[in-house]
């Protein structure tokens, strides 16, 4: 009887792993054969969430909470000084500020409007006025636009350890 139970467990594992492999192949086909550039840790896009689902996840977070996940979105802005951060479009006009783990890699400065898949940790933070002004300056905003920043702002943050840039 013990042998039979062990056989059943292995059979279930085999069948479930086989189904997972097929699912990975179907989802991952758009990212195969050089259709993307990899930055940071090599990742795949199997479990990437849509911008609307990611926005819902952010709305459920509190300050200091983190979620490990990956999502796909359109690049809204990139640091024009070094490519050391980017903002991604979420649902309802919201954006997520993406920084790169340990400044281990940077993004090209000309990717505004392109689609990316980011992997890492999502969080909510309160961004100081100084930090907001710093990022506005990096983005090439005018002094008049920078001067209008006067209040601490709650933002959607993301620390990416890997990024796929869809060609």
N, C-alpha and C positions, 0 to 999 in steps of 0.2 A: 504494500500500500504506500509506503514511504517513497519508493522508487517512482510509482505512478504520479504522486503529487509533485515530485521534482520534475518529472517529464512534462507535466502540465504547465508548470511555472516557466520552464525554458521555452516551450512552445508559444506561450503567451508573449514572452519577451521577444522572440523571433518575429512573430507576426506584427507586434506593435512597432518594432524598429524598422521593419520593411515598409510599413505605411508611412512612417516619418521620413524615410529616405525619398520616397516618391513625392511627398509634399515639399520637401526642400528643393528637389529638382524643378518642380513646377514653378515655385515662387522665385527661385534664384536665376531663371533663364535670362531675364532682362539684364542681369549684371555679369554675364559670362562673356568670354571671348574678347576681352579688351574694351568693353563698352563703358569702363569706368576707370578713374584714377584713384589710387589708394593713398591716403595720408594717415600717418600714425600706425596703430595696430591694424593688421589685416583683419577685416571683418566680412561677414556676408549679410545680406539683407533679408534673411528668412523671416525674422520676427519684427520687421520694421513697422511701426504704427503710422497711420495717416496723420496729417496735421490736425484734423478735427478731433480724432481720438486723443492725440497728445495734449490738445488744449483742455479736454475734459480731465485728463490725468493731472495737469497743472492746477486746475480749479479745485481738485480734491486735496492738494498739498497745503501744508502750513509752513511758516517760516521755520527753517532748520530741518525739515523733512527731506529725504532724498529717495529717489527711485532709480534703480539700474534698468535701463532699457535702450532701445534704439527706435528712431523714427526718421521719416523722410519728409523733406520740406523744400521750399524754394528759398534761395538766398536773397535777402533783402538788401543787406549791406555787408561790407568787409572793411576791416581796418586798412586804411590806405598807407599807413606808415610801414607796417611789416607783414600784414596778413595774420596778426596774432589773435583776432576774434572775428566773429561774423554774427549777424542776426538772421534768424529764419522766420518765415511767415507761418503763423498758426491760424486758427479759425477766428472769425469775428474781428479781423484787423489787428490781432495781438501778435507779438513777436517774442521769440526766445533768444537771449544773448548766449552765444556759444563761445566758450574759451577752451583752450587745449591743454590737456593734462601736462603739468610740469613744463609748459612751453616747449614740449617735445617736438612739435611740428607747427608749420604755418600754412595758411591757405593762399592760393594765388589771389592777387588783388582784383582780377577782372572776371570774377565768377557771379556777379550780381545777376539775378534772374535764372540761374541754373539750379537744377535739382541736386540735392545731396542726401545721403543717408548718414546719420550720426549715431555713434554708439557711445554710451557713457552713463553719467548720472544727472538726472533732472532734479532741480531744487528751486525753492522760492527764496529770494533775498531782498533785503531793503538796501537799495543803492543810494549812497550818499550823493550830495550835490556835487562835491569835488569829482567823484568817479564819473557821474553823468556828464559833467563838463569835459573831463578827460576823453571819454569815448566820443563825445560830439566833436571834439577837436580832431581826434584820429579819423573820424568819418569825413572830415573836410567841411564841417558846418561853419557858417560865418560867425564873427564875433557877436553880432546882434542876436543870432539864434542861441548861441551859448549863454549869453547874458540873461535870457528868459528862463533858464533853469534855476529854480530857487527852492525847490522842495525835495525832500527825500521821497523816493519812488519805490514801490514794491514791483519787482521784476521777476520774470521767468528766466532762470539761469540753467545752463547746461555745461558740464565739464566733459568734453569728448576725449576719448582715448583713441578713437579711430573714425575716419570719415571716408565715404565713397563719394566721389564727384562723378556724376553721370555725364558721359560725353555727349 
